[in-house]
Amino acid sequence: MKRHLTRHKSSRVAFSTVLAAITALSLAACSSDGSSGSDSDGSTASSQAVSAEVAADGLPIDARPSSDASDSTPCPYLANQDMADLNGQRVTGVSVDKRFNPPACQWLSYGNTPQAQTIIRTAKNEQAAIDMISAAITHPGTTDDGATITKNADNSVSGGDVEHTNQPTGWEGYRAQAENSAVYAIRKGPVVVIVHSDQTQTVKTQKIAETVIEHLQL
């Protein structure tokens, strides 16, 4: 199913830029699967160099929190009960990934995959911030092997819905939803906030993002 993007006249992050990044990320995924690409050692070295350039944490553009989960490690900026209230599911476990600064957090419920993830990063430049948002939109769910949103030749997208947002005030980016997944990915300058959920309502990921921003005073 193809769905056209909702255009926002005042958007400073051009849709064409985000869609181009989505296309590039899709091609990169194909290359990593072995369908195309060159020498693996060269690719690894190139990937490490790019990772160091895009963010202060040195992680890849599409970095996710670790899959390990423990109910004994609280998220430093969002309590379990807050997440349960905002995402509408009981929290059965939480993990904190300190490779990110501030740490990325993910919460479990009764399913086999995380119910939600929060990622806050500082990009090295505007393009890197846009690329982080594009990567989040491409895989809106809490795992990369879930639903995927791709760009079509006619500038529509397949696999879900994507819409520009400028909330809260001073921030801008995109909300996206697909099967069993939603993401709210926004930036203010180089600071990027990404919230993934296994729920399909982007209003939930938006509320989580706004709460994180408030608690961290971003």
C-alpha positions, -999 to +999 in steps of 0.1 A: +000+000+000+013+034-010+006+064+012+016+100+003+034+122+028+016+151+044+035+182+035+041+211+060+049+244+043+072+257+071+093+225+073+130+234+073+139+197+070+130+191+033+109+160+026+132+153-004+162+152+019+145+128+043+132+106+015+166+105-001+181+094+032+154+067+035+164+054+001+201+054+009+194+035+042+174+009+023+202+004-002+228+002+026+206-025+042+207-045+010+244-042+008+249-054+044+227-085+035+252-094+008+231-085-022+256-058-033+287-040-020+324-045-020+351-058+003+338-063+038+369-051+056+368-018+036+331-015+044+337-020+081+365+006+082+343+030+063+314+024+087+335+030+117+348+063+103+313+075+095+301+065+129+328+087+145+318+116+123+280+116+129+278+118+167+298+125+198+291+089+210+308+074+180+278+051+173+262+045+139+234+067+126+209+039+133+222+027+166+198+011+190+200+003+227+213-031+238+188-060+238+197-069+274+170-061+299+169-060+336+142-047+360+169-036+384+183-008+363+160+022+362+161+047+333+176+079+347+151+102+332+118+083+329+103+061+356+087+027+348+053+039+359+056+070+337+063+047+307+035+024+316+011+053+318+023+069+285+026+037+264-004+019+279+013-013+289+027-027+321+065-026+324+081-059+332+117-049+327+139-021+317+175-018+304+199+011+301+225+014+275+253+037+286+270+038+252+246+067+246+248+100+265+224+104+281+218+066+283+193+050+259+165+031+276+142+003+266+112-012+284+097-047+282+062-058+286+048-093+281+059-097+244+091-110+230+103-075+219+107-042+237+075-022+241+094+011+238+128+027+234+141+062+241+172+075+224+188+109+228+218+119+208+239+149+198+248+149+161+280+164+147+261+184+121+226+191+107+228+164+080+238+138+106+208+148+127+185+144+096+200+110+088+193+098+124+157+109+120+155+092+086+169+059+100+143+060+128+115+065+103+127+037+081+123+012+110+096+027+132+093-003+156+114-014+185+134-038+164+151-034+130+135-066+117+100-053+121+080-031+097+099-011+072+089+021+055+104+027+021+103+055-005+086+049-039+096+065-073+066+089-071+077+103-037+051+083-018+060+058+009+051+022+013+047+003+045+033+030+067+025+067+072+050+095+077+040+131+087+060+162+096+058+175+131+070+207+149+060+198+184+070+206+211+078+242+203+114+246+190+117+211+178+109+195+144+111+162+127+087+134+118+062+109+132+057+076+115+036+045+120+034+011+105+022-024+115+026-028+153+050+002+155+053+039+158+081+064+161+085+101+170+118+114+158+126+151+163+156+175+166+165+209+180+198+219+165+221+189+168+201+173+196+180+144+184+152+126+204+138+094+191+110+073+207+101+039+193+070+020+204+052-013+196+020+006+196+006+022+164-005+055+179+021+082+173+004+104+200+019+080+225+055+083+212+050+121+210+039+122+247+069+101+257+093+123+237+078+155+253+081+140+288+118+130+282+125+165+269+109+181+299+127+158+324+161+164+308+154+201+302+166+198+266 
